[in-house]
Amino acid sequence: MKLLKNTHGFTLVEMLIVLVIVSVLSLLIIPNVGETTKTVNKEAEYALTQVVKTQASLYRFEKGVNATYESLQVDGYLTKEQVDKATKWEISVP
């Protein structure tokens, strides 16, 4: 009777090395994702602030009165999503 030699598969040491490499990579990547999200949110808030300022100035120029979020939305200067985010981020209408 022949003994079968088990040469297929990975050894425990190889599996541990892969596990350590994956763990180190995940420790390096996960914090960077959080920082990127914060940066993107700050940039989005700044961009929306500029849009609100520009649209409020345009509204004031065309209508001759100061704008509110309601008037900007009703007259089509801002979308509902923009108004909701600006309200959430506490961006004031100039």
Helices and strands as residue ranges (DSSP letters): H 12-63, H 69-74, H 80-88
